Amino acid sequence: MVKFPEAARRLFAGVFVCRKCKSKKRAPIQKILQGKVICGKCGSRHFRPIKKGK
């Protein structure tokens, strides 16, 4: 899908998806793991990394 590493980093690094409402949020992984990031749409604190596609 992505041809060079700079584009992959720009598109996928630090992007997480809310497990409840499926909205995207860009944040550092340390804050995600500590539970300090809140979803702007539903208020959940549960996130997963974005899938990189095929």
N, C-alpha and C positions, 0 to 999 in steps of 0.2 A: 504494500500500500504506500508506504513512505519510502522515498528513494535515498535519502541521506539522513544522518543522525541528528543534524540540527533541526530539521523539520519534525522528526519524531519527538525530540525533547520539547519543542515548542507546543506540539499538539497534545502530548500525553503526560508529560512530567508534572506532577503536582495536581492532577485533575482527578477528582473523586466523584462518585455517583451516590446519591442518597438511596438507601435500600427501601425506603418507604414510598417516596414519590418520584424517584428516578431523575431528579434534577441534578445538574452538574455544579460542582463547586471547586474552585482552585484554592488550595491551601497547602502549607508545608505538612509533610507526613508526620512530623513530631506532634503537631497540634491535633491532627486527626486521631492519632493513637492515644493522646491524653484526654480526648473527648471535649476539647475546648471549642471546636467548630460546630456551629449550629446551622442546619439547613434553613435557607431564607424562605422557603415555600411552606414547609410543614412543621419546622421546629425540631426535627429529629437530630440525634447526634450519631446515628449509625450510617457509616459510609463504606464503600468498597472502591477499589481502584477501577478506573475506566478500562474497558476491553480495547485492545489495540486493533482489532479487525483482522481480516485475512490478507 
